[in-house]
Amino acid sequence: MELRAEVRIAVDRPVKVTLLSHPDRQMDGVVADVSGRGMRILLASAVPLKAAIRMDFDDAIILGEVCHCAPHHGGFAIGIRLCHSLVGLDQLAKVRSRFLHDRLPVAVI
């Protein structure tokens, strides 16, 4: 019997995970599933409970907190409570570039 309040959607997407307390510690992982408030990531090593982490995707950055960590098929399944997200970063970079280009001072001769 499923007791979860939200449906989980299966995903198989690579992600780079960074512990915010140790920004030099980055790990490659795979997002296994997502819901409206969380996700499960498969990593090679354990992550401390309540650790704040950053997850980098191609065009998004998501911040979250580790709420679960358990052994899983030779690695670890990490449960993440999602806190903040930035999506559409490629588009944001284009807008920023256009804004800066339009604001460049014009030389007066």
C-alpha positions as CSV (number, residue, x, y, z in Angstrom):
1,M,0.0,0.0,0.0
2,E,1.4,3.4,-1.1
3,L,1.4,6.0,1.7
4,R,3.0,8.8,-0.2
5,A,1.0,12.0,-0.6
6,E,2.4,12.7,-4.1
7,V,3.0,10.6,-7.2
8,R,6.6,9.9,-8.0
9,I,7.6,9.9,-11.7
10,A,10.5,7.7,-12.8
11,V,13.4,9.5,-14.3
12,D,16.8,8.5,-15.5
13,R,18.8,11.7,-15.8
14,P,22.4,12.5,-14.9
15,V,23.0,15.1,-12.2
16,K,26.1,16.7,-10.5
17,V,25.6,16.9,-6.8
18,T,27.6,19.3,-4.6
19,L,27.5,19.4,-0.8
20,L,27.2,23.1,0.1
21,S,29.2,22.5,3.3
22,H,32.1,21.1,1.1
23,P,31.8,22.9,-2.3
24,D,34.9,21.0,-3.5
25,R,33.1,17.7,-3.0
26,Q,31.1,17.0,-6.2
27,M,29.6,13.7,-7.2
28,D,28.1,12.4,-10.4
29,G,24.7,10.8,-9.9
30,V,21.4,9.8,-11.5
31,V,18.0,11.1,-10.7
32,A,15.8,8.0,-10.2
33,D,12.5,9.7,-9.6
34,V,10.8,13.0,-8.8
35,S,7.7,14.3,-7.1
36,G,6.4,17.8,-6.5
37,R,8.5,18.2,-3.3
38,G,11.3,15.8,-3.6
39,M,13.5,13.5,-5.6
40,R,15.6,10.4,-5.3
41,I,19.2,10.4,-6.5
42,L,21.5,7.4,-6.9
43,L,25.1,8.1,-5.8
44,A,28.2,6.0,-5.4
45,S,28.8,7.3,-1.8
46,A,26.6,8.2,1.2
47,V,25.6,11.8,2.0
48,P,24.9,13.0,5.6
49,L,21.3,13.5,6.6
50,K,20.2,17.2,6.7
51,A,23.1,18.1,4.4
52,A,22.3,21.0,2.1
53,I,23.1,20.1,-1.5
54,R,23.1,21.7,-4.9
55,M,22.0,19.6,-8.0
56,D,23.2,20.8,-11.4
57,F,21.5,19.8,-14.6
58,D,22.0,21.0,-18.1
59,D,19.7,24.1,-17.7
60,A,18.8,24.1,-14.1
61,I,20.1,24.4,-10.5
62,I,18.1,22.9,-7.7
63,L,18.9,23.3,-3.9
64,G,17.6,20.7,-1.4
65,E,18.1,18.9,1.9
66,V,19.0,15.3,2.3
67,C,16.2,13.6,4.3
68,H,17.1,9.9,3.5
69,C,20.2,8.0,2.7
70,A,20.2,4.2,2.3
71,P,22.4,1.5,0.6
72,H,21.1,0.7,-2.9
73,H,22.6,-1.8,-5.4
74,G,26.3,-1.1,-4.4
75,G,25.7,2.6,-4.0
76,F,23.3,4.8,-2.1
77,A,19.8,6.1,-2.7
78,I,19.5,9.7,-1.5
79,G,16.1,11.2,-0.7
80,I,16.0,15.0,-1.2
81,R,13.5,17.5,0.0
82,L,13.5,20.3,-2.7
83,C,13.9,23.9,-1.5
84,H,14.7,26.2,-4.4
85,S,15.2,25.9,-8.1
86,L,16.5,28.0,-11.0
87,V,15.4,26.8,-14.4
88,G,15.9,28.2,-17.9
89,L,19.5,29.2,-17.2
90,D,20.4,29.2,-20.9
91,Q,17.6,31.6,-21.7
92,L,18.6,33.8,-18.7
93,A,22.2,34.0,-20.0
94,K,20.9,35.1,-23.4
95,V,18.7,37.8,-21.9
96,R,21.7,39.0,-19.7
97,S,24.0,39.1,-22.7
98,R,21.4,41.2,-24.7
99,F,20.9,43.5,-21.8
100,L,24.6,44.1,-21.3
101,H,25.1,44.6,-25.0
102,D,22.3,47.2,-25.2
103,R,23.7,49.0,-22.1
104,L,27.2,49.4,-23.4
105,P,28.3,53.0,-23.6
106,V,28.4,54.5,-27.0
107,A,31.7,56.3,-27.9
108,V,31.1,60.0,-28.7
109,I,33.3,61.3,-31.5
